[in-house]
Amino acid sequence: MTIHKEGRPIVALVFIVLVASNLLVYFLSSYLMLTWAIGVVSFLFFLFIVRFFRKPNRPLITDDNTIYAPADGTVMVIEETTEDEYFKDKRIQVSIFMSVWNIHINWFPVAGIIKYFKYHPGKFLVARLPKSSAENECTTVVLEDKNKRQILVRQIAGILARRIISYAKEGIEVKQNSELGFIRFGSRVDVFLPLDAKINVQLGQKTKGTQTVVATF
């Protein structure tokens, strides 16, 4: 387990600020209990930041007919819906909600060529709300595999998320379960699949990015 590259500057900055703040309290305060209390709270907060930006060491699994989970979290939506941005037809939507306790790295669920990428500015509603998919800040990525099958992956910011990081660029070829990006502090990922895809997850199920089979072609 290491710290993800997107979190290293933040972890370093938080460490410096907390150390400086605690030294200031130590030298200026005459209340020992206050010093200890602030020290404990600072330590716990630092552990939380380190934990949030952790990067797991997971085996790389690849399968041309398998769609793997693009994120750690909980399956909150499995439904047939109309995807209006790119496909403009019926698709199966699977949504994974990430709490602040989950790893917030996102991965490409299939290998292929990025046919479409777009960033959408928007609101920061609670990511569990259905309308967050349409109204929140998000990115849309469409992947086409070697068999010309396409899926859409959407990173959606949540009420605490204030930055979506995506490594996707139109025209590049990506490997299955390589990193798609990172979302900071609570969010979700939607996946839009062909109607004939076989869904392998259930509502409320916990997913592990790159490891859990969401569906098969």
Legacy VTK file of the C-alpha trace (Angstrom):
# vtk DataFile Version 3.0
C-alpha trace
ASCII
DATASET POLYDATA
POINTS 217 float
0.000 0.000 0.000
1.416 3.357 -1.076
0.153 6.951 -1.376
-1.296 7.790 -4.792
0.550 10.452 -6.792
-2.533 12.724 -6.702
-2.409 12.729 -2.912
1.294 13.181 -2.201
1.320 17.018 -2.354
-1.806 17.180 -0.183
-0.449 14.713 2.378
2.813 16.678 2.579
0.996 20.006 2.965
-1.352 18.646 5.654
1.622 17.201 7.543
3.477 20.531 7.522
0.406 22.521 8.583
-0.464 20.113 11.400
3.080 19.990 12.744
3.348 23.791 12.672
-0.058 24.198 14.335
0.736 21.719 17.089
4.119 23.314 17.803
2.431 26.699 18.020
-0.134 25.390 20.498
2.575 23.605 22.501
4.652 26.757 22.974
1.822 29.243 23.427
-0.744 27.309 25.451
-0.468 26.704 29.176
-3.212 24.042 29.093
-1.649 20.609 28.773
-4.986 18.895 28.086
-5.668 21.270 25.192
-2.266 20.505 23.709
-2.896 16.761 23.974
-6.408 17.026 22.546
-5.283 19.015 19.518
-2.411 16.606 19.015
-4.703 13.557 19.016
-7.214 15.184 16.669
-4.399 16.232 14.317
-2.965 12.721 14.292
-6.350 11.147 13.495
-7.007 13.695 10.746
-3.609 12.994 9.202
-4.305 9.246 9.257
-7.616 9.886 7.482
-5.900 11.904 4.721
-3.221 9.234 4.247
-5.879 6.509 4.167
-7.996 8.387 1.630
-5.119 8.693 -0.846
-3.877 5.135 -0.413
-3.074 3.113 -3.531
-3.658 -0.625 -3.231
-1.436 -3.307 -4.709
-3.792 -5.528 -6.693
-3.144 -8.234 -9.293
-3.786 -7.131 -12.872
-6.645 -9.200 -14.310
-7.633 -8.969 -17.973
-10.426 -10.627 -19.953
-11.795 -9.349 -23.270
-15.359 -10.405 -22.443
-15.440 -9.053 -18.880
-16.315 -5.594 -17.564
-14.585 -5.050 -14.221
-15.593 -2.564 -11.526
-14.082 0.870 -12.249
-14.166 1.818 -8.565
-14.358 0.606 -4.979
-17.752 1.267 -3.447
-21.365 0.109 -3.290
-23.660 -0.681 -6.213
-26.558 1.748 -5.905
-28.190 1.607 -9.358
-28.858 -1.230 -11.810
-31.447 -0.213 -14.383
-32.282 0.143 -18.034
-32.176 3.803 -18.988
-31.687 6.154 -21.921
-28.140 7.505 -22.263
-28.620 10.957 -23.796
-25.093 12.294 -24.218
-23.371 9.868 -26.585
-25.343 6.717 -27.421
-28.773 8.368 -27.344
-30.429 4.983 -26.900
-31.271 2.431 -24.233
-28.442 1.089 -22.075
-28.029 -0.729 -18.784
-26.727 1.659 -16.145
-24.690 0.383 -13.204
-23.699 3.023 -10.638
-21.102 2.621 -7.886
-21.137 5.060 -4.977
-17.829 5.828 -3.252
-17.896 7.048 0.326
-15.002 8.943 1.904
-13.787 5.612 3.307
-13.325 4.021 -0.105
-10.250 4.148 -2.305
-10.986 6.894 -4.844
-8.890 5.741 -7.765
-10.908 4.936 -10.886
-9.922 2.318 -13.458
-10.793 1.501 -17.071
-13.213 -1.463 -16.901
-12.278 -2.702 -20.387
-9.371 -2.348 -22.787
-9.777 -0.377 -25.984
-9.658 2.956 -27.782
-11.104 6.096 -26.189
-13.623 7.231 -28.790
-15.042 10.149 -26.796
-14.105 12.262 -23.799
-15.786 15.325 -22.340
-15.627 17.258 -19.083
-18.880 18.788 -17.807
-18.853 21.528 -15.141
-21.799 21.332 -12.779
-23.168 21.209 -9.273
-21.970 19.241 -6.242
-25.144 17.483 -5.125
-25.050 14.351 -2.968
-23.735 11.656 -5.316
-26.378 9.156 -4.178
-29.163 11.308 -5.687
-30.340 10.137 -9.141
-30.222 13.686 -10.546
-26.519 14.004 -9.654
-25.742 11.971 -12.781
-27.158 14.758 -14.955
-26.492 17.879 -12.862
-23.152 17.345 -11.082
-19.655 18.037 -12.343
-18.590 14.956 -14.290
-16.467 13.486 -17.060
-17.694 11.128 -19.775
-15.463 8.517 -21.408
-16.518 6.109 -24.169
-14.363 3.033 -24.730
-14.454 0.779 -27.787
-12.826 -2.643 -27.531
-11.248 -4.635 -30.356
-14.618 -6.232 -31.130
-16.192 -2.756 -31.650
-18.239 -3.039 -28.453
-18.656 0.285 -26.668
-19.268 1.209 -23.047
-19.526 4.601 -21.374
-17.936 5.458 -18.023
-18.917 8.627 -16.175
-17.025 10.027 -13.168
-19.370 12.144 -11.032
-18.386 14.566 -8.282
-20.225 14.422 -4.947
-21.115 16.922 -2.240
-17.549 16.852 -0.861
-15.736 16.248 -4.136
-14.264 19.380 -5.628
-11.976 17.950 -8.267
-12.278 15.163 -10.811
-8.991 14.044 -12.316
-9.113 12.067 -15.567
-6.231 10.645 -17.567
-8.468 9.900 -20.570
-7.769 11.448 -23.974
-9.621 10.803 -27.197
-7.841 8.478 -29.585
-5.478 6.799 -27.134
-5.501 3.071 -26.467
-5.796 1.994 -22.827
-5.289 -1.286 -21.033
-8.004 -2.941 -19.005
-7.801 -2.009 -15.301
-5.219 0.729 -15.900
-5.953 4.014 -14.115
-8.725 6.206 -15.503
-8.369 8.923 -12.869
-9.120 10.028 -9.334
-12.014 11.807 -7.582
-11.430 13.559 -4.271
-13.728 13.005 -1.287
-16.990 11.180 -1.990
-18.416 10.569 -5.447
-19.702 7.909 -7.868
-19.013 6.216 -11.178
-21.714 5.286 -13.695
-21.171 2.611 -16.334
-23.515 2.322 -19.341
-23.505 -1.122 -20.921
-25.151 -2.758 -23.971
-28.595 -4.224 -23.272
-27.350 -7.751 -23.916
-24.608 -7.517 -21.261
-25.002 -10.032 -18.443
-24.965 -8.203 -15.096
-22.967 -9.965 -12.365
-23.570 -7.612 -9.427
-26.558 -6.837 -7.212
-27.888 -3.697 -5.556
-26.063 -3.024 -2.306
-23.088 -5.183 -3.265
-19.611 -3.951 -2.362
-17.218 -3.692 -5.279
-13.454 -3.766 -5.492
-12.035 -1.866 -8.434
-10.205 -4.032 -11.026
-11.326 -7.195 -9.238
-15.150 -7.351 -9.090
-16.856 -8.528 -12.283
-19.649 -6.037 -12.981
-20.838 -7.682 -16.208
-19.852 -9.853 -19.153
-20.422 -9.324 -22.868
LINES 1 218
217 0 1 2 3 4 5 6 7 8 9 10 11 12 13 14 15 16 17 18 19 20 21 22 23 24 25 26 27 28 29 30 31 32 33 34 35 36 37 38 39 40 41 42 43 44 45 46 47 48 49 50 51 52 53 54 55 56 57 58 59 60 61 62 63 64 65 66 67 68 69 70 71 72 73 74 75 76 77 78 79 80 81 82 83 84 85 86 87 88 89 90 91 92 93 94 95 96 97 98 99 100 101 102 103 104 105 106 107 108 109 110 111 112 113 114 115 116 117 118 119 120 121 122 123 124 125 126 127 128 129 130 131 132 133 134 135 136 137 138 139 140 141 142 143 144 145 146 147 148 149 150 151 152 153 154 155 156 157 158 159 160 161 162 163 164 165 166 167 168 169 170 171 172 173 174 175 176 177 178 179 180 181 182 183 184 185 186 187 188 189 190 191 192 193 194 195 196 197 198 199 200 201 202 203 204 205 206 207 208 209 210 211 212 213 214 215 216
